[in-house]
Amino acid sequence: MLTEEVVINALKAVKYPGYSRDIVSFGLVKEATASNGAVSVSVQLTGGNSQVAQQIKSDCEEALRSLPDVRHVLVEVKLPPGQPGPAGATAWGHQNRVPGINRVIAVASGKGGVGKSTVSVNVACALRHLGAQVGLLDCDIYGPSIPLMMGINQKPTISPEEKLVPPSNHGVKLMSMGFLLEGDQPVIWRGPMIMKTIQQFVTQVDWGRLDYLLVDLPPGTGDAQLSLCQTVPLDGGVIVTTPQEAALGVVRKGIAMFEKVNVPILGIIENMSYFTAPNGERVEIFGHGGGKAEAGRQKIPFLGEIPIYTEIRIGGDRGTPVVVSHVDAPFGQAFIHVAEALRARFG
């Protein structure tokens, strides 16, 4: 069984460069956690330089990967305060374009419960319907819902280049933490491990050639969002909201987050915009027009509104988005119009 004690014992094989003693006996290992096949270790050096830190990091990773049942390894080696790191290192120094992917678009919301994942899967399928090659990355590590909504739950295969090959459905390539979990197994990870996993989902997946990679972010403005921005240059962010002021207030934080990390905002989508009763009466359950009004205040594009339809919910539960099953119906066309508006933002 993979436990903290097992991890510490494995690290006793890692010698401090130039010494016969190991990093555990030197008291340099400050944190070691193990959960769901993932190991996270924090090492605090009291001296040395960036070359020593890199050697310890490599030796730790090698020792930990040799353990049975280990799938993910994150080793953080910290130099003493004030010690310079490698030349030119910055928070954005590891940003690289992913070969073959033309556009990377993040779909975000400031809060949960606005239907962001539902919008993500339907817009991805809508872009595919319009002729684009599309991938969808589920970055909600704690609550992955894309496998259910896209009707697929299988483990990715491994390519000859030792990259994950994403499964696909409805013409969209998919990657999600949900593909790597067994049943309802929870993910109990700290922030650094989440960041490492997201980096791997972007750079260690054989996405092939894509016109668009849509990234379904978890709610909020935390580790997942920052990690994505540090890993790959984003071509833009899309904000999903519902009409009421309570949702819009949090959306402004999401907009501010994208601005702080220099990600252009492609627009706002208003979900759950209104409901049409069986007798034809229009019912604005959460109010109406708040998303469009906020877009006007922020001077950013409004990409469209998605009304409430029972068919949208049923499509997500059954794994067949309405854009696939009812593309010509009003609820299917609503997503098509949003996808067309999004595509138009790139000329």
C-alpha positions as a Markdown table, in Angstrom:
| # | Residue | x | y | z |
|---|---|---|---|---|
| 1 | Met | 0.0 | 0.0 | 0.0 |
| 2 | Leu | 1.3 | 3.4 | -1.0 |
| 3 | Thr | 1.7 | 5.5 | 2.2 |
| 4 | Glu | 3.8 | 8.4 | 3.5 |
| 5 | Glu | 6.1 | 5.9 | 5.3 |
| 6 | Val | 6.7 | 4.1 | 2.0 |
| 7 | Val | 7.5 | 7.3 | 0.3 |
| 8 | Ile | 10.0 | 8.4 | 3.0 |
| 9 | Asn | 11.7 | 5.0 | 3.0 |
| 10 | Ala | 12.2 | 5.3 | -0.8 |
| 11 | Leu | 13.7 | 8.8 | -0.4 |
| 12 | Lys | 16.3 | 7.3 | 2.0 |
| 13 | Ala | 18.0 | 6.1 | -1.2 |
| 14 | Val | 18.6 | 9.6 | -2.4 |
| 15 | Lys | 22.0 | 10.9 | -1.4 |
| 16 | Tyr | 22.8 | 14.6 | -1.0 |
| 17 | Pro | 25.3 | 15.3 | -3.9 |
| 18 | Gly | 28.9 | 14.9 | -2.7 |
| 19 | Tyr | 27.9 | 13.2 | 0.6 |
| 20 | Ser | 27.2 | 9.6 | 1.7 |
| 21 | Arg | 24.2 | 10.7 | 3.8 |
| 22 | Asp | 20.7 | 10.8 | 2.3 |
| 23 | Ile | 18.3 | 13.7 | 2.2 |
| 24 | Val | 16.0 | 12.2 | 4.8 |
| 25 | Ser | 18.7 | 11.8 | 7.5 |
| 26 | Phe | 19.7 | 15.4 | 6.7 |
| 27 | Gly | 16.1 | 16.5 | 7.6 |
| 28 | Leu | 15.6 | 18.1 | 4.2 |
| 29 | Val | 12.3 | 16.3 | 3.4 |
| 30 | Lys | 9.6 | 18.6 | 4.8 |
| 31 | Glu | 6.5 | 17.1 | 3.3 |
| 32 | Ala | 5.5 | 13.7 | 1.7 |
| 33 | Thr | 2.0 | 12.7 | 0.7 |
| 34 | Ala | 0.6 | 9.8 | -1.2 |
| 35 | Ser | -3.0 | 9.4 | -2.5 |
| 36 | Asn | -4.7 | 7.7 | -5.5 |
| 37 | Gly | -1.4 | 6.7 | -7.0 |
| 38 | Ala | 0.0 | 10.2 | -6.8 |
| 39 | Val | 3.1 | 11.2 | -4.7 |
| 40 | Ser | 3.9 | 14.7 | -3.7 |
| 41 | Val | 7.2 | 15.6 | -2.0 |
| 42 | Ser | 8.6 | 18.9 | -0.8 |
| 43 | Val | 12.4 | 19.3 | -0.1 |
| 44 | Gln | 13.8 | 22.4 | 1.5 |
| 45 | Leu | 17.6 | 22.8 | 1.0 |
| 46 | Thr | 19.7 | 24.8 | 3.5 |
| 47 | Gly | 22.5 | 25.4 | 1.0 |
| 48 | Gly | 23.7 | 24.5 | -2.5 |
| 49 | Asn | 22.7 | 25.9 | -5.8 |
| 50 | Ser | 20.3 | 25.2 | -8.7 |
| 51 | Gln | 22.5 | 22.3 | -10.0 |
| 52 | Val | 22.3 | 20.6 | -6.6 |
| 53 | Ala | 18.5 | 21.2 | -6.5 |
| 54 | Gln | 18.1 | 19.7 | -10.0 |
| 55 | Gln | 20.1 | 16.6 | -9.1 |
| 56 | Ile | 18.1 | 16.0 | -6.0 |
| 57 | Lys | 14.9 | 16.5 | -7.8 |
| 58 | Ser | 15.9 | 14.0 | -10.6 |
| 59 | Asp | 17.1 | 11.4 | -8.0 |
| 60 | Cys | 13.8 | 11.7 | -6.0 |
| 61 | Glu | 11.7 | 11.3 | -9.1 |
| 62 | Glu | 13.6 | 8.2 | -10.1 |
| 63 | Ala | 13.3 | 6.7 | -6.7 |
| 64 | Leu | 9.6 | 7.4 | -6.4 |
| 65 | Arg | 8.7 | 6.2 | -9.9 |
| 66 | Ser | 10.2 | 2.8 | -9.0 |
| 67 | Leu | 7.5 | 2.3 | -6.3 |
| 68 | Pro | 4.6 | 0.0 | -7.3 |
| 69 | Asp | 1.2 | 1.7 | -8.0 |
| 70 | Val | 2.8 | 5.2 | -8.5 |
| 71 | Arg | 1.2 | 7.0 | -11.5 |
| 72 | His | 2.0 | 10.7 | -10.8 |
| 73 | Val | 5.1 | 12.1 | -9.1 |
| 74 | Leu | 5.6 | 15.7 | -8.1 |
| 75 | Val | 8.9 | 16.7 | -6.4 |
| 76 | Glu | 9.5 | 20.3 | -5.3 |
| 77 | Val | 13.0 | 21.3 | -4.3 |
| 78 | Lys | 13.3 | 24.7 | -2.7 |
| 79 | Leu | 16.6 | 26.6 | -2.4 |
| 80 | Pro | 17.2 | 28.9 | 0.6 |
| 81 | Pro | 15.5 | 32.3 | 0.6 |
| 82 | Gly | 17.4 | 34.7 | -1.6 |
| 83 | Gln | 19.2 | 32.0 | -3.5 |
| 84 | Pro | 19.0 | 32.6 | -7.2 |
| 85 | Gly | 17.4 | 30.0 | -9.4 |
| 86 | Pro | 18.3 | 29.1 | -12.9 |
| 87 | Ala | 19.0 | 32.0 | -15.2 |
| 88 | Gly | 16.0 | 33.5 | -16.8 |
| 89 | Ala | 13.5 | 31.6 | -14.7 |
| 90 | Thr | 10.1 | 33.3 | -14.3 |
| 91 | Ala | 6.6 | 32.2 | -13.4 |
| 92 | Trp | 5.8 | 32.1 | -17.2 |
| 93 | Gly | 9.2 | 30.7 | -18.3 |
| 94 | His | 7.7 | 27.2 | -19.1 |
| 95 | Gln | 5.0 | 28.4 | -21.5 |
| 96 | Asn | 5.2 | 26.6 | -24.8 |
| 97 | Arg | 2.9 | 26.2 | -27.7 |
| 98 | Val | 1.7 | 22.7 | -28.1 |
| 99 | Pro | 2.6 | 21.5 | -31.6 |
| 100 | Gly | -0.5 | 20.8 | -33.7 |
| 101 | Ile | -2.9 | 22.9 | -31.6 |
| 102 | Asn | -4.0 | 26.1 | -33.3 |
| 103 | Arg | -6.1 | 27.7 | -30.5 |
| 104 | Val | -6.3 | 27.0 | -26.8 |
| 105 | Ile | -9.5 | 28.5 | -25.2 |
| 106 | Ala | -10.3 | 28.4 | -21.5 |
| 107 | Val | -13.9 | 28.2 | -20.4 |
| 108 | Ala | -14.3 | 29.6 | -16.9 |
| 109 | Ser | -16.7 | 30.8 | -14.3 |
| 110 | Gly | -16.3 | 32.6 | -11.1 |
| 111 | Lys | -18.6 | 30.2 | -9.2 |
| 112 | Gly | -20.1 | 26.7 | -9.5 |
| 113 | Gly | -23.6 | 25.9 | -10.6 |
| 114 | Val | -23.8 | 28.0 | -13.8 |
| 115 | Gly | -23.7 | 25.1 | -16.2 |
| 116 | Lys | -20.1 | 25.7 | -17.4 |
| 117 | Ser | -19.4 | 22.1 | -18.2 |
| 118 | Thr | -22.7 | 21.8 | -20.1 |
| 119 | Val | -21.7 | 24.8 | -22.2 |
| 120 | Ser | -18.2 | 23.5 | -22.8 |
| 121 | Val | -19.3 | 20.1 | -24.1 |
| 122 | Asn | -22.0 | 21.6 | -26.4 |
| 123 | Val | -19.8 | 24.4 | -27.7 |
| 124 | Ala | -17.1 | 21.8 | -28.4 |
| 125 | Cys | -19.6 | 19.6 | -30.3 |
| 126 | Ala | -20.9 | 22.8 | -32.1 |
| 127 | Leu | -17.4 | 23.7 | -33.3 |
| 128 | Arg | -17.0 | 20.2 | -34.6 |
| 129 | His | -20.4 | 20.4 | -36.3 |
| 130 | Leu | -19.1 | 23.6 | -38.0 |
| 131 | Gly | -16.1 | 21.6 | -39.4 |
| 132 | Ala | -13.4 | 22.2 | -36.9 |
| 133 | Gln | -11.0 | 19.6 | -35.3 |
| 134 | Val | -11.7 | 19.9 | -31.6 |
| 135 | Gly | -10.4 | 18.7 | -28.3 |
| 136 | Leu | -11.9 | 19.1 | -24.9 |
| 137 | Leu | -9.8 | 19.1 | -21.7 |
| 138 | Asp | -11.5 | 18.7 | -18.4 |
| 139 | Cys | -9.4 | 20.5 | -15.8 |
| 140 | Asp | -11.9 | 19.9 | -12.9 |
| 141 | Ile | -9.6 | 17.5 | -11.0 |
| 142 | Tyr | -11.9 | 17.1 | -8.0 |
| 143 | Gly | -15.3 | 16.8 | -9.9 |
| 144 | Pro | -14.7 | 15.7 | -13.5 |
| 145 | Ser | -18.0 | 15.6 | -15.3 |
| 146 | Ile | -17.0 | 15.6 | -19.0 |
| 147 | Pro | -16.8 | 11.8 | -19.3 |
| 148 | Leu | -20.5 | 11.5 | -18.2 |
| 149 | Met | -21.7 | 14.4 | -20.4 |
| 150 | Met | -19.8 | 13.1 | -23.5 |
| 151 | Gly | -20.9 | 9.5 | -23.0 |
| 152 | Ile | -17.5 | 8.0 | -22.7 |
| 153 | Asn | -15.5 | 6.5 | -19.8 |
| 154 | Gln | -12.4 | 4.6 | -20.9 |
| 155 | Lys | -8.7 | 4.8 | -20.0 |
| 156 | Pro | -6.5 | 6.5 | -22.5 |
| 157 | Thr | -4.0 | 4.3 | -24.3 |
| 158 | Ile | -0.2 | 5.0 | -24.6 |
| 159 | Ser | 1.4 | 6.0 | -27.9 |
| 160 | Pro | 4.8 | 4.7 | -29.0 |
| 161 | Glu | 6.2 | 8.1 | -27.9 |
| 162 | Glu | 4.8 | 7.3 | -24.4 |
| 163 | Lys | 2.1 | 10.0 | -24.5 |
| 164 | Leu | -1.5 | 9.5 | -23.5 |
| 165 | Val | -3.8 | 9.0 | -26.5 |
| 166 | Pro | -7.1 | 10.8 | -25.7 |
| 167 | Pro | -10.3 | 8.8 | -26.3 |
| 168 | Ser | -12.9 | 10.5 | -28.4 |
| 169 | Asn | -16.7 | 10.7 | -28.9 |
| 170 | His | -19.0 | 12.7 | -31.1 |
| 171 | Gly | -15.9 | 13.7 | -33.1 |
| 172 | Val | -14.2 | 15.4 | -30.1 |
| 173 | Lys | -11.0 | 14.3 | -28.5 |
| 174 | Leu | -11.3 | 14.2 | -24.7 |
| 175 | Met | -9.0 | 14.1 | -21.6 |
| 176 | Ser | -10.3 | 14.1 | -18.1 |
| 177 | Met | -9.2 | 13.0 | -14.6 |
| 178 | Gly | -12.3 | 10.9 | -14.7 |
| 179 | Phe | -10.7 | 8.6 | -17.2 |
| 180 | Leu | -8.0 | 7.7 | -14.7 |
| 181 | Leu | -10.2 | 7.1 | -11.6 |
| 182 | Glu | -11.9 | 3.9 | -10.5 |
| 183 | Gly | -15.6 | 4.4 | -10.0 |
| 184 | Asp | -16.4 | 7.1 | -7.4 |
| 185 | Gln | -12.9 | 7.2 | -6.1 |
| 186 | Pro | -12.2 | 10.7 | -4.7 |
| 187 | Val | -9.2 | 12.8 | -5.6 |
| 188 | Ile | -7.5 | 14.0 | -2.4 |
| 189 | Trp | -4.6 | 16.1 | -3.7 |
| 190 | Arg | -2.8 | 19.3 | -2.7 |
| 191 | Gly | -2.4 | 22.2 | -5.1 |
| 192 | Pro | 1.1 | 21.3 | -6.5 |
| 193 | Met | -0.1 | 17.9 | -7.6 |
| 194 | Ile | -3.1 | 19.4 | -9.4 |
| 195 | Met | -0.9 | 21.8 | -11.2 |
| 196 | Lys | 1.4 | 19.0 | -12.3 |
| 197 | Thr | -1.5 | 16.9 | -13.6 |
| 198 | Ile | -2.9 | 19.8 | -15.6 |
| 199 | Gln | 0.6 | 20.4 | -17.1 |
| 200 | Gln | 0.8 | 16.8 | -18.1 |
| 201 | Phe | -2.7 | 16.8 | -19.6 |
| 202 | Val | -1.6 | 19.6 | -21.9 |
| 203 | Thr | 1.9 | 18.6 | -22.8 |
| 204 | Gln | 2.0 | 14.8 | -22.4 |
| 205 | Val | -1.2 | 14.0 | -24.4 |
| 206 | Asp | -1.1 | 13.2 | -28.1 |
| 207 | Trp | -3.7 | 15.7 | -29.2 |
| 208 | Gly | -2.8 | 15.5 | -32.9 |
| 209 | Arg | -3.9 | 18.4 | -35.0 |
| 210 | Leu | -6.6 | 20.5 | -33.5 |
| 211 | Asp | -8.2 | 23.8 | -34.6 |
| 212 | Tyr | -9.4 | 24.3 | -31.0 |
| 213 | Leu | -8.6 | 22.9 | -27.7 |
| 214 | Leu | -11.3 | 23.9 | -25.2 |
| 215 | Val | -10.3 | 23.7 | -21.6 |
| 216 | Asp | -13.1 | 23.3 | -19.0 |
| 217 | Leu | -11.7 | 25.0 | -15.9 |
| 218 | Pro | -13.1 | 24.3 | -12.4 |
| 219 | Pro | -14.9 | 27.2 | -10.7 |
| 220 | Gly | -12.8 | 29.9 | -9.1 |
| 221 | Thr | -9.4 | 31.5 | -9.6 |
| 222 | Gly | -7.0 | 29.1 | -8.0 |
| 223 | Asp | -4.3 | 26.5 | -8.7 |
| 224 | Ala | -5.9 | 24.9 | -11.8 |
| 225 | Gln | -6.3 | 28.3 | -13.6 |
| 226 | Leu | -2.9 | 29.5 | -12.7 |
| 227 | Ser | -1.2 | 26.3 | -13.7 |
| 228 | Leu | -2.9 | 26.3 | -17.1 |
| 229 | Cys | -1.8 | 29.9 | -17.8 |
| 230 | Gln | 1.8 | 29.0 | -16.8 |
| 231 | Thr | 1.9 | 25.9 | -19.0 |
| 232 | Val | 0.5 | 27.1 | -22.4 |
| 233 | Pro | -0.2 | 30.5 | -24.0 |
| 234 | Leu | -4.0 | 30.8 | -24.0 |
| 235 | Asp | -5.6 | 32.4 | -27.1 |
| 236 | Gly | -8.5 | 33.5 | -25.0 |
| 237 | Gly | -10.9 | 32.9 | -22.2 |
| 238 | Val | -14.7 | 32.6 | -22.2 |
| 239 | Ile | -16.8 | 33.4 | -19.1 |
| 240 | Val | -20.0 | 31.5 | -18.4 |
| 241 | Thr | -22.6 | 33.1 | -16.2 |
| 242 | Thr | -26.2 | 33.1 | -15.3 |
| 243 | Pro | -28.3 | 36.3 | -15.4 |
| 244 | Gln | -28.6 | 37.2 | -11.7 |
| 245 | Glu | -26.4 | 39.8 | -10.0 |
| 246 | Ala | -25.1 | 37.2 | -7.5 |
| 247 | Ala | -23.5 | 35.3 | -10.3 |
| 248 | Leu | -22.3 | 38.4 | -12.2 |
| 249 | Gly | -20.5 | 39.7 | -9.1 |
| 250 | Val | -18.3 | 36.6 | -9.1 |
| 251 | Val | -17.9 | 36.7 | -12.8 |
| 252 | Arg | -16.0 | 40.0 | -12.5 |
| 253 | Lys | -13.4 | 38.2 | -10.5 |
| 254 | Gly | -13.0 | 35.7 | -13.3 |
| 255 | Ile | -12.6 | 38.5 | -15.8 |
| 256 | Ala | -10.0 | 40.2 | -13.5 |
| 257 | Met | -8.1 | 36.9 | -13.3 |
| 258 | Phe | -7.7 | 36.6 | -17.0 |
| 259 | Glu | -6.6 | 40.2 | -17.3 |
| 260 | Lys | -3.9 | 39.7 | -14.6 |
| 261 | Val | -2.4 | 36.8 | -16.5 |
| 262 | Asn | -2.7 | 38.6 | -19.8 |
| 263 | Val | -5.3 | 36.3 | -21.4 |
| 264 | Pro | -7.6 | 38.0 | -23.8 |
| 265 | Ile | -11.3 | 37.7 | -23.0 |
| 266 | Leu | -13.2 | 36.4 | -26.0 |
| 267 | Gly | -16.6 | 37.0 | -24.4 |
| 268 | Ile | -19.4 | 36.2 | -22.0 |
| 269 | Ile | -22.1 | 33.5 | -22.4 |
| 270 | Glu | -25.3 | 33.8 | -20.5 |
| 271 | Asn | -26.6 | 30.3 | -19.5 |
| 272 | Met | -30.0 | 29.5 | -18.1 |
| 273 | Ser | -31.2 | 32.7 | -19.7 |
| 274 | Tyr | -34.9 | 32.0 | -19.6 |
| 275 | Phe | -37.4 | 29.2 | -19.7 |
| 276 | Thr | -40.3 | 28.7 | -22.1 |
| 277 | Ala | -43.3 | 27.1 | -20.3 |
| 278 | Pro | -45.4 | 24.4 | -22.1 |
| 279 | Asn | -48.1 | 27.1 | -22.8 |
| 280 | Gly | -45.5 | 29.3 | -24.5 |
| 281 | Glu | -45.0 | 31.7 | -21.6 |
| 282 | Arg | -41.5 | 33.0 | -21.2 |
| 283 | Val | -40.3 | 32.7 | -17.6 |
| 284 | Glu | -37.1 | 34.5 | -16.6 |
| 285 | Ile | -36.3 | 32.4 | -13.5 |
| 286 | Phe | -32.9 | 34.0 | -12.8 |
| 287 | Gly | -33.7 | 37.3 | -14.4 |
| 288 | His | -32.6 | 38.0 | -17.9 |
| 289 | Gly | -30.0 | 40.0 | -19.8 |
| 290 | Gly | -27.5 | 40.3 | -16.9 |
| 291 | Gly | -24.7 | 38.7 | -19.0 |
| 292 | Lys | -25.2 | 41.0 | -21.9 |
| 293 | Ala | -25.3 | 44.0 | -19.7 |
| 294 | Glu | -22.1 | 43.0 | -17.9 |
| 295 | Ala | -20.4 | 42.4 | -21.3 |
| 296 | Gly | -21.4 | 46.0 | -22.2 |
| 297 | Arg | -20.0 | 47.4 | -18.9 |
| 298 | Gln | -16.8 | 45.5 | -19.3 |
| 299 | Lys | -16.5 | 46.4 | -23.0 |
| 300 | Ile | -16.1 | 42.7 | -24.0 |
| 301 | Pro | -18.2 | 40.7 | -26.6 |
| 302 | Phe | -21.4 | 39.0 | -25.7 |
| 303 | Leu | -21.3 | 35.6 | -27.4 |
| 304 | Gly | -25.0 | 34.6 | -26.8 |
| 305 | Glu | -27.6 | 33.3 | -24.4 |
| 306 | Ile | -28.6 | 29.7 | -23.7 |
| 307 | Pro | -32.2 | 29.2 | -22.5 |
| 308 | Ile | -33.2 | 26.5 | -20.1 |
| 309 | Tyr | -34.4 | 23.4 | -21.8 |
| 310 | Thr | -35.1 | 20.0 | -20.3 |
| 311 | Glu | -33.5 | 18.4 | -23.3 |
| 312 | Ile | -30.1 | 20.0 | -22.5 |
| 313 | Arg | -30.1 | 18.4 | -19.1 |
| 314 | Ile | -31.2 | 15.0 | -20.5 |
| 315 | Gly | -28.5 | 15.2 | -23.1 |
| 316 | Gly | -25.8 | 15.7 | -20.5 |
| 317 | Asp | -27.1 | 12.9 | -18.3 |
| 318 | Arg | -27.2 | 10.5 | -21.3 |
| 319 | Gly | -23.9 | 11.4 | -22.7 |
| 320 | Thr | -25.2 | 12.8 | -26.0 |
| 321 | Pro | -25.1 | 16.6 | -26.0 |
| 322 | Val | -28.1 | 18.3 | -27.7 |
| 323 | Val | -25.9 | 19.7 | -30.4 |
| 324 | Val | -25.3 | 16.1 | -31.5 |
| 325 | Ser | -28.9 | 14.8 | -31.0 |
| 326 | His | -31.0 | 17.9 | -31.8 |
| 327 | Val | -28.7 | 20.2 | -33.8 |
| 328 | Asp | -31.7 | 21.8 | -35.7 |
| 329 | Ala | -33.8 | 22.3 | -32.6 |
| 330 | Pro | -33.8 | 25.7 | -30.8 |
| 331 | Phe | -31.7 | 24.4 | -28.0 |
| 332 | Gly | -29.2 | 22.9 | -30.4 |
| 333 | Gln | -29.1 | 26.1 | -32.5 |
| 334 | Ala | -28.5 | 28.2 | -29.4 |
| 335 | Phe | -25.1 | 26.5 | -29.0 |
| 336 | Ile | -24.4 | 26.7 | -32.7 |
| 337 | His | -24.8 | 30.5 | -32.6 |
| 338 | Val | -22.4 | 30.7 | -29.7 |
| 339 | Ala | -19.8 | 28.6 | -31.5 |
| 340 | Glu | -20.2 | 30.8 | -34.6 |
| 341 | Ala | -19.7 | 33.9 | -32.5 |
| 342 | Leu | -16.7 | 32.4 | -30.8 |
| 343 | Arg | -15.1 | 31.3 | -34.2 |
| 344 | Ala | -15.7 | 34.8 | -35.5 |
| 345 | Arg | -13.5 | 36.3 | -32.8 |
| 346 | Phe | -10.5 | 34.8 | -34.6 |
| 347 | Gly | -11.4 | 36.3 | -37.9 |
